[in-house]
Amino acid sequence: MNALIEHETDRLRLLAWDDRHLAPFAAMNVDPQVMRYFLAPQSAEQSRASVLAWKAQFAEQGWSNWAVELKSSGEFIGFIGLSVPRRQLPFSPCVEIGWRLARAFWGRGFATEGARACLAVAFEQLALDEVVSFTSLPNRRSRAVMERIGLRDTGQDFEHPALPPGHELRPHCLYRLTRDEWKSSAASRAAAHHAAAPCFGKVDDTPST
Ligand SMILES: CC(C)(COP(=O)(O)OP(=O)(O)OC[C@H]1O[C@@H](n2cnc3c(N)ncnc32)[C@H](O)[C@@H]1OP(=O)(O)O)[C@@H](O)C(=O)NCCC(=O)NCCS
């Protein structure tokens, strides 16, 4: 069991999951715009299962997909974080950086800001060698976040095994960033400046599920 990692940026708090996050998370996961590049929206039960799984990862390893709140209002805006894909993928084993924000919070740079902070955690605190990210080819907004935070398109597109053969979302792109690349990049300087500040003042009430 490792120490819980929570962190913050200028505008965001990246926190372990609490019961107050569940309702807005479930609401986000039934929005067709948010779920445009997924096979289907998530039911309330699936949302609850995701949160339980991430709580267990926080309890076990100290990191996972963080619940993201705005510092200014305390509103839940979505998740940004690090995860180990459950499925075997052509480039497994790997740690993935990912994000999903409620529609009302797009277009304000929150995903980019939070993801930069997560890279700092990945490379400075967890000392990972590499982080990957992937999405279906037409997910332009997600690819733009990957590029803004310094990941490079490997050109190694692959068929995601969770989607049925022939499905329009099955072809995926793969982006990567190594720790060495990150250290020598402007992204790391921005992250070090803005982010990865530990977040104090919250009691860890994550149950070990
Ligand atoms: C992927 C997703 C998080 C990207 O959201 P986003 O709002 O495009 O990304 P950011 O939060 O980084 O914001 C960038 C936008 O804010 C603008 N912006 C405003 N202020 C900014 C700031 N301070 N810093 C950076 N960008 C800023 C940028 O110009 C950019 O504008 P654009 O809409 O013209 O592209 C969002 O589309 C989403 O949740 N999609 C559904 C879930 C999903 O597909 N997840 C990925 C699965 S792999």
The ligand as an ORCA input file, in Angstrom:
! r2SCAN-3c Opt
* xyz 0 1
  C     -10.979     15.404    -24.575
  C     -11.479     16.593    -23.779
  C     -11.126     16.460    -22.297
  C     -10.782     17.847    -24.346
  O     -11.413     19.013    -23.847
  P     -10.937     20.439    -24.412
  O     -11.766     21.449    -23.755
  O     -10.898     20.397    -25.895
  O      -9.418     20.524    -23.921
  P      -8.791     21.548    -22.871
  O      -9.523     21.498    -21.590
  O      -7.337     21.293    -22.848
  O      -9.108     22.960    -23.522
  C      -8.530     23.352    -24.762
  C      -9.369     24.414    -25.404
  O      -9.520     25.485    -24.473
  C      -8.916     26.682    -25.005
  N      -8.319     27.364    -23.856
  C      -8.901     28.396    -23.199
  N      -8.152     28.742    -22.162
  C      -7.070     27.939    -22.161
  C      -5.941     27.814    -21.329
  N      -5.781     28.620    -20.268
  N      -5.029     26.860    -21.593
  C      -5.185     26.048    -22.661
  N      -6.249     26.108    -23.480
  C      -7.182     27.046    -23.239
  C      -7.961     26.188    -26.066
  O      -7.719     27.179    -27.037
  C      -8.742     25.023    -26.637
  O      -9.781     25.568    -27.407
  P     -10.539     24.815    -28.619
  O     -11.852     24.403    -28.042
  O     -10.675     25.847    -29.633
  O      -9.704     23.651    -29.058
  C     -13.011     16.739    -23.926
  O     -13.313     16.983    -25.284
  C     -13.764     15.485    -23.464
  O     -13.956     15.282    -22.272
  N     -14.180     14.659    -24.422
  C     -14.977     13.470    -24.122
  C     -14.196     12.361    -23.459
  C     -13.077     11.870    -24.319
  O     -13.206     11.743    -25.539
  N     -11.961     11.572    -23.660
  C     -10.807     11.040    -24.317
  C     -10.975      9.605    -24.565
  S      -9.438      8.924    -25.092
*
